[in-house]
Amino acid sequence: MVKIVVFDYGFGNVRSMVRALANLGVDVTLTSDYRQSLEADGLVVPGVGAFGACMEGLRHVSGDRVIYDRVRSDRPVLGVCVGQQVMFELGLEHGENARGLGLIGGTVGPLDAPVVPHMGWDTVQAPADSVLLKGVEDERFYFVHSYAAMDARPADLSREQIDFGDAEQRVTWCEYGNSRFVAAYERGPVYASQFHPEKSAEAGAQLLRNWIAAL
């Protein structure tokens, strides 16, 4: 049976994610234990709240080390909501410049829209070869956020001794107000979504199935 760890570091809708994965028939554990998190077939990193606070929470329980070690060993990680945002290099929130994990090149900033947060169901624009969005490219997904990354580029991770080789990045986009932002990201073992698959009904369940099938 596929073993998934939902990383528990005090930020995120962990219970709903655990339920969503359990409903798909996988062995899911909620923990911040390093060994369990490293050895699981897949690691989900949820996140709710401010970018900087989430990064502090991750570092407090060595979540950054777990994620780097998994990626270095080509073991898949899925970041969700702020769990996607912290994969980027920098977060600009509440006047702070908070350093992220840097697995994705780019900066997370405020949405430019008449109404924030961006809350509710929205469509996305996925690349033809997306693993996560296969079969649900035209579906709607559930968003709740005021910040997002407006760009994504391959990051230089040589200092972490991480090499993605020739793995290409696949970026899924969403438009809200005047912003075109990263709705999902895929490169090598790094997967992420700004929206909440665990709250996105059958479309979200299929996305999670697609990720599990790729483990």
C-alpha positions in Angstrom: 0.0 0.0 0.0 1.2 3.5 -0.8 2.3 5.4 2.3 1.7 9.1 2.5 2.8 11.5 5.3 0.9 14.8 5.8 3.5 16.9 7.5 2.2 18.3 10.8 4.0 21.6 11.7 1.1 23.5 13.1 0.0 25.2 9.8 -2.7 24.0 7.4 -5.9 22.1 7.1 -4.3 18.8 8.0 -7.4 16.9 8.9 -9.2 17.6 5.7 -6.1 16.5 3.7 -5.8 13.3 5.8 -9.4 12.5 5.2 -9.1 13.2 1.4 -6.1 10.9 1.1 -7.6 8.2 3.3 -10.7 8.2 1.1 -8.4 7.3 -1.8 -7.2 4.1 -0.1 -3.7 5.1 0.8 -1.9 4.6 4.1 -1.8 8.2 5.4 -0.1 9.4 8.6 -0.1 12.9 10.2 3.3 13.5 11.7 6.4 15.7 11.8 8.7 12.8 12.5 11.8 13.1 10.3 12.3 9.4 9.6 8.6 8.7 8.7 8.5 11.8 6.6 11.6 10.9 4.7 10.8 7.3 4.1 7.1 7.7 3.0 6.3 7.3 -0.7 4.9 10.8 -0.7 5.0 13.8 1.6 2.3 16.5 1.6 3.1 19.9 3.0 0.0 21.9 3.7 0.0 25.5 4.7 -2.4 28.2 6.0 -1.5 31.7 7.2 1.5 33.9 6.6 4.5 32.9 4.5 7.0 33.8 7.1 5.2 32.2 10.0 4.9 28.9 8.0 8.6 28.9 7.2 9.4 29.4 10.9 7.0 26.6 11.8 8.7 24.3 9.2 12.2 25.1 10.4 11.2 24.6 14.1 10.5 20.9 13.4 13.2 20.5 10.7 10.6 20.4 8.0 13.0 22.3 5.6 15.6 19.5 6.1 13.0 16.8 5.5 11.9 18.5 2.2 15.4 19.1 1.0 16.5 15.5 1.8 13.5 14.1 0.0 14.0 16.2 -3.1 17.7 15.4 -3.1 16.8 11.7 -3.2 14.1 12.2 -5.9 11.3 11.5 -3.4 8.0 13.4 -4.2 6.7 16.3 -2.2 3.4 18.0 -2.7 3.0 21.6 -1.3 -0.6 22.9 -1.0 -1.7 26.6 -0.6 1.0 28.3 1.5 2.7 24.9 1.2 3.2 25.8 -2.4 4.2 29.4 -1.7 7.1 28.4 0.7 8.6 26.4 -2.2 9.5 29.7 -3.8 12.6 31.8 -3.0 10.9 34.8 -1.3 7.6 35.8 0.3 6.6 39.5 0.5 3.9 39.6 3.2 3.0 42.1 5.9 6.0 44.2 5.0 8.4 41.3 5.4 10.8 39.7 3.0 10.7 36.1 4.2 13.1 33.6 2.7 11.4 30.4 1.4 12.8 27.0 0.5 13.9 28.2 -2.9 12.9 25.0 -4.7 11.1 27.2 -7.3 12.6 30.4 -8.6 10.4 33.4 -8.0 8.7 35.6 -5.4 5.3 35.4 -3.7 3.5 38.7 -3.5 0.0 40.2 -3.1 -2.7 39.7 -5.6 -3.7 42.7 -7.7 -7.5 42.5 -7.6 -10.5 44.6 -6.5 -11.5 42.0 -3.9 -9.1 39.8 -1.9 -8.8 37.2 -0.8 -9.4 35.2 -3.9 -11.9 32.8 -2.4 -14.0 30.2 -4.2 -14.0 28.1 -7.3 -12.0 29.0 -10.4 -10.6 27.5 -13.6 -6.9 27.0 -14.4 -4.8 26.9 -17.5 -2.7 23.7 -17.4 0.1 22.6 -19.8 -0.7 19.7 -22.1 1.8 17.4 -20.3 0.7 18.2 -16.7 0.8 15.2 -14.5 -1.3 16.7 -11.7 -4.1 18.1 -14.0 -4.4 15.2 -16.4 -8.1 14.6 -17.0 -9.2 17.6 -15.0 -7.7 20.5 -17.0 -11.0 22.1 -17.6 -12.4 21.7 -14.1 -12.7 24.2 -11.3 -10.7 24.2 -8.1 -11.2 25.8 -4.7 -8.9 28.8 -3.8 -8.5 30.8 -0.6 -5.5 33.2 -0.7 -4.4 36.8 -0.9 -0.9 36.2 -2.1 0.6 34.2 -4.9 3.6 33.8 -7.2 3.4 35.7 -10.5 6.3 33.9 -12.0 8.1 30.6 -11.8 11.5 29.6 -13.1 13.9 26.7 -12.5 15.9 27.4 -9.3 19.7 26.9 -8.8 19.9 24.5 -5.9 23.6 23.6 -6.2 24.2 24.9 -2.6 21.7 22.3 -1.4 23.4 19.6 -3.6 20.1 19.2 -5.4 20.1 18.6 -9.1 16.9 18.3 -11.1 18.9 17.2 -14.2 17.0 17.8 -17.4 13.6 17.7 -15.7 11.4 20.5 -17.2 9.0 22.6 -15.2 5.3 22.5 -15.9 3.4 25.5 -14.7 -0.4 25.8 -14.4 -1.8 29.3 -14.3 -4.9 31.1 -13.0 -6.1 34.6 -13.6 -7.8 36.7 -10.9 -8.3 40.5 -11.1 -5.2 41.9 -12.8 -3.0 39.0 -11.6 -1.9 35.9 -13.5 -0.4 33.6 -10.9 1.0 30.1 -10.5 -1.9 27.8 -9.7 0.2 24.6 -9.7 3.8 23.6 -10.3 5.6 20.4 -11.3 9.3 19.7 -11.7 11.0 16.4 -10.9 9.9 15.3 -7.4 8.5 18.8 -6.6 4.7 19.2 -7.0 2.6 22.0 -5.7 -0.8 23.7 -5.9 -2.1 27.1 -4.8 -5.6 25.8 -4.7 -6.9 23.2 -2.2 -7.3 19.7 -3.9 -8.7 18.3 -0.6 -11.6 20.9 -0.9 -12.1 20.7 -4.6 -14.6 17.8 -4.8 -14.0 15.1 -7.5 -11.6 17.3 -9.5 -9.3 17.6 -6.4 -9.6 13.9 -5.7 -8.5 13.1 -9.3 -5.5 15.4 -8.9 -4.5 13.6 -5.8 -5.0 10.3 -7.6 -2.7 11.5 -10.4 0.0 12.5 -7.9 -0.3 9.2 -6.0 0.0 7.3 -9.4 3.2 9.2 -10.1 4.9 8.2 -6.8 
